[in-house]
Amino acid sequence: MTDQNHTLMGNSAIDSDALWHDIMETAQFGATEKGGLCRLALSAEDRQVRNWFTQTAEALGATVTSDDMGNQFARFEGTEPGLAPIAIGSHLDTQPTGGKYDGIIGVLGGIAVLRTLKESGRRLRHPVEIVNWTNEEGARFAPAMLSSGVFAKIFTPDFAKSRVDAQGKRFDTALASIEAAGDEPCGEHPLAAYLELHIEQGPVLEAEHCTIGVVTGVQGMRWYEVTVTGRDSHAGTTPMTMRADALQAASRLMASVQEIALNRPPHAVGTVGMVTVKPNSRNTIPGEVIFSVDLRDPNDDVVIAMENSFRDRAGALSREYGVSIGIREIWDSPAVHFDQRLIDAVSFAARAQHLPSREITSGAGHDAAYLARIVPTTMIFVPCAGGISHNESESATREDIAAGANVLLQTLFIADRQLDPGSPSGS
């Protein structure tokens, strides 16, 4: 795409007041005392916000359907029959101590686009669909991006529906409990392209005083579940030299995750986020420790090298402490490169609106990472205060979110004109 091929659609702009109102209104569903959200996938609170989404989209003239993974699609028809829809979306589920903006502004930014189309009387060549992807966070059912993964045929439906939460409840049971499933098989829904608006979840845009992040792709990431098995025994009667202490071995292995990432600058990151100690008694030497490991880097070869180093370290600690260490990979999301035409469209839309911008790689996983495997895809980032996300104190300004939604709107207009160029224009 070149600039001379781009034309912004008049003075069309989203209603920033209505968008902010939607953000604050949906923040009532699962609100926490600290001002954040706990709206786990397929919970009662998730059902409330899904109902809000349906009612709001239908009031704007959209038709709302769901597939059998609970993904919601709000469709606003275009002028050219037979063209697949351009989708705008993200997710409405949150972390247990999440914020008001992560994922949510992608869906509500789409609602703002629909509102603009309706109020202006404008229809695009393509249908426009706003998508709410089920269980993006992975906080209740691992892995993350579960339903968009089924849509992109990364996961099978049987695998996804058999996932269980911490209480042992299956995904399909939870889906049925809030009546979120539709009849359409997940992944059978045609799309022409996918656009996702999101907070950065990092500090770069704010630090560089950029309003728009032009996202070029998503870094590679892998998740593991590590089980260290030793021997339960009495804390007072077992000599130090005769112990098989699972926690001592696990703690050193967990510490190595940071060391491994620090040894691969500048982008590698490694995190231990969940730990379970058994039997978890004050006077018993722990016999089993289970913990999570998250390794990420924009280069897949670096992620693999980090994994190899971690496995080598596990082998050495297993021998030193007389414990067994099992490492199970539970998720692998290779690095993703977004569609250059759409990247160019976002860049142009930002420049045309005189918004400071920069190219950026996403450090977090998003539904867009899976959609990019099957349709042209890109993302738009806006800053969040201090780069803080997955936290109740997560914050973004009304002005930045509105700017991102306006870039989304204009990128949609550009994509509508540039995709399927063989079709006669109906605009």
C-alpha positions, 0 to 999 in steps of 0.5 A: 500500500502507498499513501496515494492509494489511501483516502480517509473517509471525510470527517468520520470519527467515533463518539469518544463520550459514548465509548468511554461510557461503554467502558465504564458501564461494562466495568460494573460486570465483575467489579472489584473493590480496588477498581478492577475487574474479576470477570473470568471466562464463562462465569456469571459476570461473563454472561452479564457482559455478553448479554450487554454486548448483544443488546448494545450491538442489536440496538445499533442494527447488528445481527449477533450470532455465536459459534459452538465455542461461545465466540460472539459475532455482531454483523453490520451488513455491507453493500456488496453481497458475497464479500466476507466480513472484516472483523474487529475484536478482542475479548471481554473476559479478564484476569482474576485481578484484571483491569477495565481496559485489557481486551475490552477496548478492542470489543468496545472500540468495535462497538464505537465503529458500529455506532459511527457507521449507523449514525453516519448512514454509511455502509462499507463494501464488506460487512463489518463484524465485532467479535468477542473471543471466548477465554482469551486470558486463559485465567480460568481455562488454560491455554490462553486464546483458547477459542480463537485457537479453535477458530484458527484450527490450532486446537481441536474442539474436543481438546478445548472443550475438555479443558478444566478449571481449578475446581475441575469444571470442564469448559463445555460444562461452563459454556452450557451453564451460561448458554453461550454456545451457538450452532455454527461450528467454530472456524467455519465463519469466513473473514476477510481480515481482522483488526484488534485495538488493545492497550500496549500492556507495556511501558514503551509508548508512554515512555516515548510519548507515542499515542499509537503503536503500529503492531508488526507482530507478536513475539514467540511464547511457550508455557510449561507445567513443571512438577518436582517430586521428592519425598514427604518427611518430618521436618524435625527428624530427617537429617539435611543430608538425607532429604529429597526436598522438592521445594529446595530443588524447585526454588533453585530451578524457578530462580534459573528462569530469570537468569536464563532470560537475562542471559539473552538480552534485549527482549527475552523474558521468563516468568514463574507465575503459579506455584503449588506446594504439597503437602504445604505443612509447616513441619513437613518437608515438601514432597511435591512442587508444581509451578508454571514457566512462561518463556518469550522472545520475538525470535523463536530460536531464542525461545528454544534456546531458553527451553534447552537451558532450562531443561539442562538446569532441571537435569542437574538439579534433579541429580543434586537433590535426588528428586524427579523433575517433569517438564510438560509443555502446555502451550506453544505460540510461535512468533507472528508477523502481521500483514504488511498492507494492514500495518501500512494502513494503520501507519497512514491513519495515524499520520493522517490524524497527526498522532505520534506513532511507532512500530512495536512488537507485542510482548503479550499474546492476543487472539490476533496471533492466531487469526494472523495464521488464516486471514490478513491481520494487524493490531493497534496499541494505545498507551497504558499508565506505567505499562501496568496490566493484568492488575486492578490499577490498570489505567488508560486515558479517554483521549488515547483510547479515542485516538486508537478507536479513530485509527481503527475506524480509518484503518477499516475504511482503508482495508475495505477499499483495498481488500478484494480489489477485483470487486466493483466498488459499492461505496 
